[in-house]
Amino acid sequence: MAIEWMEGRSDADANGVRRRIWPELVQASVRARFGVFLQCYEAGLARDARLRGTITIMFVIDEAGHVAKSEAAEATVSDPSVVACVVQEARNLRFPKPDGEVARILYPIIFEPGE
């Protein structure tokens, strides 16, 4: 699973300082709460048994390790309520403090029936 670092500064980074958080730590935090994302997807599967796709979430992780912002940067899942649920649940993720003020990342989550 690839994690991409976004270019540019976040609004919270007024001093131009860009901070990083290790991809392994991001992945571990997402995997620890993957069950809530799966619940979002399973609700969509109840409406459409063929539902599948990827939701790429953009996170802004603040200096305390909380998600200050989350949005769907891209989604191929055709059920907007699944996308909205995943974005909402992403706001509840917690991460180790980034090396500095904020970190902005893209994280793709792939959903397929039977997983």
N, CA, C and O atoms as CSV, one atom per row, in Angstrom:
chain,resi,resn,atom,element,x,y,z
A,1,MET,N,N,0.845,-1.163,0.000
A,1,MET,CA,C,0.000,0.000,0.000
A,1,MET,C,C,0.895,1.232,0.000
A,1,MET,O,O,1.749,1.376,0.874
A,2,ALA,N,N,0.712,2.101,-0.950
A,2,ALA,CA,C,1.570,3.274,-1.093
A,2,ALA,C,C,1.039,4.439,-0.281
A,2,ALA,O,O,-0.172,4.622,-0.154
A,3,ILE,N,N,1.929,5.206,0.254
A,3,ILE,CA,C,1.589,6.443,0.940
A,3,ILE,C,C,2.327,7.553,0.217
A,3,ILE,O,O,3.542,7.481,0.032
A,4,GLU,N,N,1.600,8.571,-0.190
A,4,GLU,CA,C,2.224,9.678,-0.911
A,4,GLU,C,C,2.255,10.910,-0.020
A,4,GLU,O,O,1.303,11.193,0.708
A,5,TRP,N,N,3.337,11.620,-0.088
A,5,TRP,CA,C,3.452,12.878,0.640
A,5,TRP,C,C,3.020,13.991,-0.289
A,5,TRP,O,O,3.506,14.088,-1.415
A,6,MET,N,N,2.112,14.830,0.173
A,6,MET,CA,C,1.619,15.913,-0.665
A,6,MET,C,C,2.642,17.033,-0.736
A,6,MET,O,O,3.393,17.278,0.208
A,7,GLU,N,N,2.650,17.692,-1.856
A,7,GLU,CA,C,3.501,18.865,-2.017
A,7,GLU,C,C,2.766,20.091,-1.481
A,7,GLU,O,O,1.537,20.113,-1.418
A,8,GLY,N,N,3.519,21.089,-1.105
A,8,GLY,CA,C,2.931,22.332,-0.633
A,8,GLY,C,C,2.770,22.348,0.875
A,8,GLY,O,O,3.025,21.352,1.552
A,9,ARG,N,N,2.350,23.479,1.386
A,9,ARG,CA,C,2.192,23.642,2.823
A,9,ARG,C,C,0.718,23.546,3.191
A,9,ARG,O,O,-0.149,23.838,2.368
A,10,SER,N,N,0.437,23.144,4.405
A,10,SER,CA,C,-0.933,23.196,4.889
A,10,SER,C,C,-1.189,24.591,5.436
A,10,SER,O,O,-0.252,25.355,5.672
A,11,ASP,N,N,-2.457,24.921,5.637
A,11,ASP,CA,C,-2.805,26.224,6.191
A,11,ASP,C,C,-2.224,26.408,7.591
A,11,ASP,O,O,-1.929,27.531,8.000
A,12,ALA,N,N,-2.061,25.312,8.323
A,12,ALA,CA,C,-1.566,25.396,9.697
A,12,ALA,C,C,-0.068,25.654,9.763
A,12,ALA,O,O,0.465,25.923,10.839
A,13,ASP,N,N,0.608,25.577,8.643
A,13,ASP,CA,C,2.061,25.673,8.625
A,13,ASP,C,C,2.491,27.067,8.185
A,13,ASP,O,O,3.035,27.239,7.094
A,14,ALA,N,N,2.249,28.056,9.031
A,14,ALA,CA,C,2.482,29.451,8.680
A,14,ALA,C,C,3.957,29.798,8.534
A,14,ALA,O,O,4.289,30.770,7.855
A,15,ASN,N,N,4.843,29.036,9.147
A,15,ASN,CA,C,6.271,29.343,9.085
A,15,ASN,C,C,6.988,28.654,7.939
A,15,ASN,O,O,8.204,28.783,7.797
A,16,GLY,N,N,6.249,27.928,7.127
A,16,GLY,CA,C,6.867,27.235,6.003
A,16,GLY,C,C,7.573,25.959,6.397
A,16,GLY,O,O,8.296,25.382,5.586
A,17,VAL,N,N,7.382,25.503,7.621
A,17,VAL,CA,C,8.035,24.290,8.097
A,17,VAL,C,C,7.169,23.097,7.718
A,17,VAL,O,O,5.990,23.040,8.065
A,18,ARG,N,N,7.762,22.147,7.005
A,18,ARG,CA,C,7.043,20.927,6.641
A,18,ARG,C,C,7.568,19.803,7.499
A,18,ARG,O,O,8.777,19.628,7.654
A,19,ARG,N,N,6.653,19.051,8.050
A,19,ARG,CA,C,7.041,17.998,8.968
A,19,ARG,C,C,6.659,16.649,8.387
A,19,ARG,O,O,5.815,16.542,7.497
A,20,ARG,N,N,7.314,15.617,8.924
A,20,ARG,CA,C,7.090,14.280,8.386
A,20,ARG,C,C,6.719,13.317,9.498
A,20,ARG,O,O,7.036,13.510,10.671
A,21,ILE,N,N,6.040,12.283,9.072
A,21,ILE,CA,C,5.736,11.165,9.952
A,21,ILE,C,C,6.057,9.917,9.136
A,21,ILE,O,O,5.728,9.855,7.951
A,22,TRP,N,N,6.678,8.950,9.736
A,22,TRP,CA,C,7.128,7.772,9.001
A,22,TRP,C,C,5.950,7.005,8.427
A,22,TRP,O,O,4.954,6.801,9.121
A,23,PRO,N,N,6.042,6.572,7.162
A,23,PRO,CA,C,4.950,5.817,6.529
A,23,PRO,C,C,4.520,4.585,7.324
A,23,PRO,O,O,3.333,4.260,7.360
A,24,GLU,N,N,5.462,3.901,7.957
A,24,GLU,CA,C,5.116,2.711,8.736
A,24,GLU,C,C,4.200,3.062,9.903
A,24,GLU,O,O,3.319,2.281,10.262
A,25,LEU,N,N,4.409,4.244,10.498
A,25,LEU,CA,C,3.577,4.676,11.617
A,25,LEU,C,C,2.183,5.051,11.141
A,25,LEU,O,O,1.196,4.779,11.824
A,26,VAL,N,N,2.100,5.676,9.969
A,26,VAL,CA,C,0.799,6.007,9.389
A,26,VAL,C,C,0.037,4.717,9.108
A,26,VAL,O,O,-1.130,4.583,9.474
A,27,GLN,N,N,0.697,3.784,8.464
A,27,GLN,CA,C,0.056,2.521,8.115
A,27,GLN,C,C,-0.412,1.783,9.375
A,27,GLN,O,O,-1.516,1.238,9.391
A,28,ALA,N,N,0.397,1.760,10.407
A,28,ALA,CA,C,0.020,1.081,11.650
A,28,ALA,C,C,-1.201,1.736,12.288
A,28,ALA,O,O,-2.077,1.037,12.799
A,29,SER,N,N,-1.272,3.053,12.267
A,29,SER,CA,C,-2.415,3.760,12.848
A,29,SER,C,C,-3.694,3.478,12.073
A,29,SER,O,O,-4.752,3.276,12.669
A,30,VAL,N,N,-3.603,3.463,10.745
A,30,VAL,CA,C,-4.782,3.181,9.919
A,30,VAL,C,C,-5.220,1.733,10.120
A,30,VAL,O,O,-6.409,1.458,10.281
A,31,ARG,N,N,-4.276,0.823,10.110
A,31,ARG,CA,C,-4.623,-0.599,10.272
A,31,ARG,C,C,-5.244,-0.883,11.639
A,31,ARG,O,O,-6.106,-1.753,11.759
A,32,ALA,N,N,-4.816,-0.165,12.653
A,32,ALA,CA,C,-5.357,-0.382,13.997
A,32,ALA,C,C,-6.849,-0.067,14.059
A,32,ALA,O,O,-7.569,-0.629,14.884
A,33,ARG,N,N,-7.310,0.819,13.198
A,33,ARG,CA,C,-8.730,1.198,13.183
A,33,ARG,C,C,-9.412,0.789,11.886
A,33,ARG,O,O,-10.468,1.321,11.544
A,34,PHE,N,N,-8.818,-0.146,11.165
A,34,PHE,CA,C,-9.381,-0.513,9.869
A,34,PHE,C,C,-10.798,-1.063,9.989
A,34,PHE,O,O,-11.577,-0.965,9.041
A,35,GLY,N,N,-11.140,-1.637,11.132
A,35,GLY,CA,C,-12.480,-2.176,11.331
A,35,GLY,C,C,-13.580,-1.157,11.116
A,35,GLY,O,O,-14.643,-1.502,10.599
A,36,VAL,N,N,-13.349,0.099,11.502
A,36,VAL,CA,C,-14.386,1.118,11.301
A,36,VAL,C,C,-14.545,1.447,9.818
A,36,VAL,O,O,-15.655,1.716,9.359
A,37,PHE,N,N,-13.440,1.427,9.066
A,37,PHE,CA,C,-13.543,1.648,7.621
A,37,PHE,C,C,-14.277,0.483,6.966
A,37,PHE,O,O,-15.067,0.670,6.041
A,38,LEU,N,N,-14.006,-0.712,7.457
A,38,LEU,CA,C,-14.667,-1.903,6.931
A,38,LEU,C,C,-16.171,-1.856,7.201
A,38,LEU,O,O,-16.962,-2.292,6.363
A,39,GLN,N,N,-16.572,-1.335,8.352
A,39,GLN,CA,C,-18.000,-1.183,8.647
A,39,GLN,C,C,-18.664,-0.235,7.652
A,39,GLN,O,O,-19.785,-0.485,7.209
A,40,CYS,N,N,-17.983,0.842,7.304
A,40,CYS,CA,C,-18.511,1.770,6.290
A,40,CYS,C,C,-18.740,1.028,4.981
A,40,CYS,O,O,-19.790,1.156,4.352
A,41,TYR,N,N,-17.747,0.255,4.584
A,41,TYR,CA,C,-17.819,-0.483,3.325
A,41,TYR,C,C,-18.903,-1.551,3.372
A,41,TYR,O,O,-19.645,-1.718,2.404
A,42,GLU,N,N,-19.006,-2.271,4.477
A,42,GLU,CA,C,-20.012,-3.327,4.586
A,42,GLU,C,C,-21.428,-2.768,4.517
A,42,GLU,O,O,-22.330,-3.429,4.002
A,43,ALA,N,N,-21.633,-1.560,5.029
A,43,ALA,CA,C,-22.944,-0.916,4.892
A,43,ALA,C,C,-23.253,-0.671,3.416
A,43,ALA,O,O,-24.392,-0.839,2.981
A,44,GLY,N,N,-22.244,-0.277,2.650
A,44,GLY,CA,C,-22.423,-0.096,1.210
A,44,GLY,C,C,-22.649,-1.411,0.494
A,44,GLY,O,O,-23.447,-1.484,-0.440
A,45,LEU,N,N,-21.951,-2.453,0.927
A,45,LEU,CA,C,-22.136,-3.781,0.327
A,45,LEU,C,C,-23.554,-4.297,0.529
A,45,LEU,O,O,-24.071,-5.035,-0.309
A,46,ALA,N,N,-24.181,-3.915,1.629
A,46,ALA,CA,C,-25.562,-4.334,1.873
A,46,ALA,C,C,-26.499,-3.739,0.821
A,46,ALA,O,O,-27.548,-4.310,0.524
A,47,ARG,N,N,-26.120,-2.598,0.264
A,47,ARG,CA,C,-26.921,-1.952,-0.784
A,47,ARG,C,C,-26.528,-2.425,-2.175
A,47,ARG,O,O,-27.365,-2.479,-3.077
A,48,ASP,N,N,-25.242,-2.770,-2.352
A,48,ASP,CA,C,-24.730,-3.187,-3.666
A,48,ASP,C,C,-23.646,-4.238,-3.442
A,48,ASP,O,O,-22.532,-3.911,-3.033
A,49,ALA,N,N,-23.973,-5.487,-3.707
A,49,ALA,CA,C,-23.050,-6.597,-3.445
A,49,ALA,C,C,-21.810,-6.568,-4.330
A,49,ALA,O,O,-20.853,-7.294,-4.063
A,50,ARG,N,N,-21.806,-5.748,-5.377
A,50,ARG,CA,C,-20.641,-5.663,-6.266
A,50,ARG,C,C,-19.781,-4.427,-5.987
A,50,ARG,O,O,-18.848,-4.140,-6.737
A,51,LEU,N,N,-20.085,-3.707,-4.932
A,51,LEU,CA,C,-19.368,-2.475,-4.615
A,51,LEU,C,C,-17.890,-2.764,-4.375
A,51,LEU,O,O,-17.543,-3.688,-3.640
A,52,ARG,N,N,-17.042,-1.989,-4.985
A,52,ARG,CA,C,-15.592,-2.117,-4.823
A,52,ARG,C,C,-14.948,-0.804,-5.244
A,52,ARG,O,O,-15.594,0.062,-5.835
A,53,GLY,N,N,-13.674,-0.673,-4.931
A,53,GLY,CA,C,-12.933,0.503,-5.364
A,53,GLY,C,C,-11.948,0.977,-4.313
A,53,GLY,O,O,-11.719,0.327,-3.293
A,54,THR,N,N,-11.379,2.126,-4.600
A,54,THR,CA,C,-10.368,2.729,-3.733
A,54,THR,C,C,-10.838,4.105,-3.285
A,54,THR,O,O,-11.402,4.869,-4.069
A,55,ILE,N,N,-10.602,4.406,-2.032
A,55,ILE,CA,C,-10.816,5.759,-1.514
A,55,ILE,C,C,-9.455,6.248,-1.042
A,55,ILE,O,O,-8.868,5.679,-0.121
A,56,THR,N,N,-8.956,7.301,-1.674
A,56,THR,CA,C,-7.682,7.893,-1.263
A,56,THR,C,C,-7.999,9.070,-0.352
A,56,THR,O,O,-8.587,10.065,-0.774
A,57,ILE,N,N,-7.598,8.934,0.897
A,57,ILE,CA,C,-7.865,9.953,1.908
A,57,ILE,C,C,-6.668,10.889,2.009
A,57,ILE,O,O,-5.520,10.446,2.037
A,58,MET,N,N,-6.951,12.193,2.064
A,58,MET,CA,C,-5.922,13.183,2.346
A,58,MET,C,C,-6.081,13.544,3.820
A,58,MET,O,O,-7.154,13.973,4.244
A,59,PHE,N,N,-5.015,13.370,4.599
A,59,PHE,CA,C,-5.014,13.723,6.022
A,59,PHE,C,C,-4.088,14.910,6.226
A,59,PHE,O,O,-3.042,15.015,5.586
A,60,VAL,N,N,-4.477,15.784,7.108
A,60,VAL,CA,C,-3.556,16.758,7.684
A,60,VAL,C,C,-3.422,16.352,9.145
A,60,VAL,O,O,-4.388,16.399,9.906
A,61,ILE,N,N,-2.216,15.953,9.523
A,61,ILE,CA,C,-1.950,15.528,10.898
A,61,ILE,C,C,-1.294,16.696,11.622
A,61,ILE,O,O,-0.234,17.176,11.220
A,62,ASP,N,N,-1.943,17.150,12.703
A,62,ASP,CA,C,-1.422,18.320,13.409
A,62,ASP,C,C,-0.235,17.957,14.294
A,62,ASP,O,O,0.190,16.803,14.352
A,63,GLU,N,N,0.285,18.961,14.977
A,63,GLU,CA,C,1.499,18.775,15.770
A,63,GLU,C,C,1.313,17.818,16.945
A,63,GLU,O,O,2.295,17.327,17.500
A,64,ALA,N,N,0.063,17.547,17.330
A,64,ALA,CA,C,-0.202,16.620,18.429
A,64,ALA,C,C,-0.471,15.195,17.942
A,64,ALA,O,O,-0.617,14.282,18.755
A,65,GLY,N,N,-0.536,14.999,16.627
A,65,GLY,CA,C,-0.814,13.681,16.078
A,65,GLY,C,C,-2.285,13.433,15.789
A,65,GLY,O,O,-2.673,12.310,15.467
A,66,HIS,N,N,-3.111,14.475,15.903
A,66,HIS,CA,C,-4.536,14.364,15.599
A,66,HIS,C,C,-4.792,14.731,14.141
A,66,HIS,O,O,-4.016,15.471,13.536
A,67,VAL,N,N,-5.868,14.218,13.590
A,67,VAL,CA,C,-6.241,14.567,12.221
A,67,VAL,C,C,-6.983,15.900,12.263
A,67,VAL,O,O,-8.105,15.980,12.764
A,68,ALA,N,N,-6.354,16.932,11.739
A,68,ALA,CA,C,-6.955,18.258,11.698
A,68,ALA,C,C,-7.919,18.391,10.528
A,68,ALA,O,O,-8.850,19.196,10.564
A,69,LYS,N,N,-7.685,17.595,9.492
A,69,LYS,CA,C,-8.527,17.660,8.299
A,69,LYS,C,C,-8.432,16.323,7.590
A,69,LYS,O,O,-7.366,15.710,7.541
A,70,SER,N,N,-9.551,15.873,7.041
A,70,SER,CA,C,-9.533,14.697,6.172
A,70,SER,C,C,-10.547,14.920,5.068
A,70,SER,O,O,-11.607,15.508,5.280
A,71,GLU,N,N,-10.202,14.442,3.894
A,71,GLU,CA,C,-11.121,14.522,2.761
A,71,GLU,C,C,-10.758,13.430,1.770
A,71,GLU,O,O,-9.652,12.891,1.790
A,72,ALA,N,N,-11.702,13.119,0.910
A,72,ALA,CA,C,-11.440,12.142,-0.146
A,72,ALA,C,C,-10.747,12.871,-1.288
A,72,ALA,O,O,-11.359,13.688,-1.976
A,73,ALA,N,N,-9.479,12.575,-1.483
A,73,ALA,CA,C,-8.731,13.179,-2.588
A,73,ALA,C,C,-9.150,12.546,-3.907
A,73,ALA,O,O,-9.137,13.195,-4.953
A,74,GLU,N,N,-9.524,11.264,-3.843
A,74,GLU,CA,C,-9.981,10.527,-5.016
A,74,GLU,C,C,-10.771,9.322,-4.520
A,74,GLU,O,O,-10.427,8.724,-3.500
A,75,ALA,N,N,-11.830,8.968,-5.244
A,75,ALA,CA,C,-12.615,7.795,-4.860
A,75,ALA,C,C,-13.183,7.120,-6.096
A,75,ALA,O,O,-13.804,7.764,-6.941
A,76,THR,N,N,-12.962,5.812,-6.191
A,76,THR,CA,C,-13.583,5.022,-7.252
A,76,THR,C,C,-14.730,4.183,-6.700
A,76,THR,O,O,-15.407,3.491,-7.460
A,77,VAL,N,N,-14.956,4.234,-5.393
A,77,VAL,CA,C,-16.116,3.586,-4.781
A,77,VAL,C,C,-17.331,4.418,-5.181
A,77,VAL,O,O,-17.356,5.629,-4.962
A,78,SER,N,N,-18.336,3.770,-5.768
A,78,SER,CA,C,-19.458,4.506,-6.352
A,78,SER,C,C,-20.540,4.916,-5.358
A,78,SER,O,O,-21.482,5.611,-5.740
A,79,ASP,N,N,-20.434,4.511,-4.107
A,79,ASP,CA,C,-21.441,4.847,-3.101
A,79,ASP,C,C,-20.952,6.044,-2.281
A,79,ASP,O,O,-20.028,5.906,-1.479
A,80,PRO,N,N,-21.572,7.230,-2.479
A,80,PRO,CA,C,-21.097,8.419,-1.765
A,80,PRO,C,C,-21.216,8.307,-0.245
A,80,PRO,O,O,-20.447,8.941,0.478
A,81,SER,N,N,-22.162,7.518,0.246
A,81,SER,CA,C,-22.280,7.388,1.701
A,81,SER,C,C,-21.113,6.598,2.288
A,81,SER,O,O,-20.711,6.848,3.424
A,82,VAL,N,N,-20.567,5.657,1.536
A,82,VAL,CA,C,-19.380,4.922,1.986
A,82,VAL,C,C,-18.188,5.873,2.037
A,82,VAL,O,O,-17.423,5.870,3.002
A,83,VAL,N,N,-18.036,6.679,1.001
A,83,VAL,CA,C,-16.934,7.646,0.956
A,83,VAL,C,C,-17.047,8.611,2.133
A,83,VAL,O,O,-16.060,8.865,2.823
A,84,ALA,N,N,-18.246,9.152,2.366
A,84,ALA,CA,C,-18.450,10.098,3.469
A,84,ALA,C,C,-18.156,9.450,4.819
A,84,ALA,O,O,-17.559,10.078,5.694
A,85,CYS,N,N,-18.570,8.210,4.987
A,85,CYS,CA,C,-18.326,7.487,6.239
A,85,CYS,C,C,-16.827,7.297,6.477
A,85,CYS,O,O,-16.342,7.524,7.585
A,86,VAL,N,N,-16.100,6.886,5.451
A,86,VAL,CA,C,-14.655,6.671,5.580
A,86,VAL,C,C,-13.953,7.989,5.918
A,86,VAL,O,O,-13.070,8.022,6.776
A,87,VAL,N,N,-14.342,9.067,5.246
A,87,VAL,CA,C,-13.742,10.377,5.522
A,87,VAL,C,C,-14.024,10.788,6.966
A,87,VAL,O,O,-13.132,11.273,7.662
A,88,GLN,N,N,-15.256,10.595,7.413
A,88,GLN,CA,C,-15.621,10.946,8.788
A,88,GLN,C,C,-14.816,10.127,9.797
A,88,GLN,O,O,-14.290,10.673,10.767
A,89,GLU,N,N,-14.723,8.835,9.571
A,89,GLU,CA,C,-13.981,7.973,10.497
A,89,GLU,C,C,-12.487,8.287,10.488
A,89,GLU,O,O,-11.810,8.098,11.499
A,90,ALA,N,N,-11.974,8.759,9.370
A,90,ALA,CA,C,-10.550,9.117,9.289
A,90,ALA,C,C,-10.212,10.246,10.256
A,90,ALA,O,O,-9.074,10.359,10.710
A,91,ARG,N,N,-11.190,11.070,10.568
A,91,ARG,CA,C,-10.955,12.175,11.505
A,91,ARG,C,C,-10.677,11.678,12.919
A,91,ARG,O,O,-10.143,12.417,13.747
A,92,ASN,N,N,-11.037,10.431,13.196
A,92,ASN,CA,C,-10.824,9.865,14.533
A,92,ASN,C,C,-9.489,9.142,14.680
A,92,ASN,O,O,-9.170,8.644,15.759
A,93,LEU,N,N,-8.715,9.080,13.614
A,93,LEU,CA,C,-7.405,8.433,13.690
A,93,LEU,C,C,-6.464,9.247,14.571
A,93,LEU,O,O,-6.574,10.471,14.645
A,94,ARG,N,N,-5.553,8.570,15.227
A,94,ARG,CA,C,-4.508,9.224,16.016
A,94,ARG,C,C,-3.170,8.680,15.550
A,94,ARG,O,O,-3.022,7.489,15.277
A,95,PHE,N,N,-2.210,9.569,15.467
A,95,PHE,CA,C,-0.882,9.229,14.979
A,95,PHE,C,C,0.157,9.688,15.984
A,95,PHE,O,O,-0.123,10.547,16.820
A,96,PRO,N,N,1.359,9.122,15.910
A,96,PRO,CA,C,2.453,9.692,16.693
A,96,PRO,C,C,2.676,11.135,16.233
A,96,PRO,O,O,2.360,11.491,15.098
A,97,LYS,N,N,3.211,11.939,17.110
A,97,LYS,CA,C,3.481,13.326,16.733
A,97,LYS,C,C,4.437,13.349,15.551
A,97,LYS,O,O,5.453,12.654,15.558
A,98,PRO,N,N,4.113,14.157,14.521
A,98,PRO,CA,C,5.060,14.281,13.412
A,98,PRO,C,C,6.313,15.021,13.879
A,98,PRO,O,O,6.309,15.675,14.922
A,99,ASP,N,N,7.362,14.908,13.106
A,99,ASP,CA,C,8.602,15.620,13.421
A,99,ASP,C,C,8.401,17.090,13.092
A,99,ASP,O,O,8.931,17.587,12.098
A,100,GLY,N,N,7.639,17.783,13.923
A,100,GLY,CA,C,7.388,19.194,13.709
A,100,GLY,C,C,5.927,19.536,13.850
A,100,GLY,O,O,5.223,18.951,14.673
A,101,GLU,N,N,5.464,20.482,13.053
A,101,GLU,CA,C,4.128,21.025,13.228
A,101,GLU,C,C,3.026,20.206,12.574
A,101,GLU,O,O,2.115,19.750,13.265
A,102,VAL,N,N,3.083,20.008,11.271
A,102,VAL,CA,C,2.003,19.315,10.573
A,102,VAL,C,C,2.567,18.369,9.526
A,102,VAL,O,O,3.692,18.539,9.057
A,103,ALA,N,N,1.782,17.383,9.171
A,103,ALA,CA,C,2.143,16.481,8.077
A,103,ALA,C,C,0.910,16.310,7.207
A,103,ALA,O,O,-0.200,16.159,7.718
A,104,ARG,N,N,1.099,16.334,5.901
A,104,ARG,CA,C,-0.001,16.105,4.960
A,104,ARG,C,C,0.328,14.861,4.149
A,104,ARG,O,O,1.407,14.747,3.568
A,105,ILE,N,N,-0.619,13.934,4.122
A,105,ILE,CA,C,-0.376,12.685,3.407
A,105,ILE,C,C,-1.606,12.260,2.627
A,105,ILE,O,O,-2.723,12.690,2.916
A,106,LEU,N,N,-1.387,11.417,1.642
A,106,LEU,CA,C,-2.448,10.724,0.915
A,106,LEU,C,C,-2.324,9.247,1.253
A,106,LEU,O,O,-1.227,8.689,1.249
A,107,TYR,N,N,-3.467,8.615,1.547
A,107,TYR,CA,C,-3.448,7.204,1.921
A,107,TYR,C,C,-4.579,6.486,1.194
A,107,TYR,O,O,-5.749,6.760,1.462
A,108,PRO,N,N,-4.254,5.570,0.278
A,108,PRO,CA,C,-5.308,4.837,-0.435
A,108,PRO,C,C,-5.803,3.642,0.383
A,108,PRO,O,O,-5.014,2.891,0.957
A,109,ILE,N,N,-7.117,3.488,0.418
A,109,ILE,CA,C,-7.733,2.333,1.068
A,109,ILE,C,C,-8.517,1.592,-0.007
A,109,ILE,O,O,-9.408,2.160,-0.639
A,110,ILE,N,N,-8.182,0.332,-0.208
A,110,ILE,CA,C,-8.786,-0.474,-1.272
A,110,ILE,C,C,-9.851,-1.380,-0.665
A,110,ILE,O,O,-9.605,-2.086,0.313
A,111,PHE,N,N,-11.046,-1.344,-1.270
A,111,PHE,CA,C,-12.159,-2.176,-0.811
A,111,PHE,C,C,-12.586,-3.116,-1.928
A,111,PHE,O,O,-12.803,-2.694,-3.064
A,112,GLU,N,N,-12.704,-4.397,-1.590
A,112,GLU,CA,C,-13.197,-5.406,-2.531
A,112,GLU,C,C,-14.074,-6.384,-1.771
A,112,GLU,O,O,-13.784,-6.697,-0.616
A,113,PRO,N,N,-15.148,-6.876,-2.396
A,113,PRO,CA,C,-15.995,-7.864,-1.712
A,113,PRO,C,C,-15.177,-9.090,-1.313
A,113,PRO,O,O,-14.260,-9.503,-2.023
A,114,GLY,N,N,-15.524,-9.654,-0.178
A,114,GLY,CA,C,-14.846,-10.867,0.267
A,114,GLY,C,C,-13.599,-10.627,1.073
A,114,GLY,O,O,-12.927,-11.584,1.457
A,115,GLU,N,N,-13.261,-9.362,1.348
A,115,GLU,CA,C,-12.055,-9.083,2.144
A,115,GLU,C,C,-12.424,-8.818,3.574
A,115,GLU,O,O,-11.548,-8.564,4.401
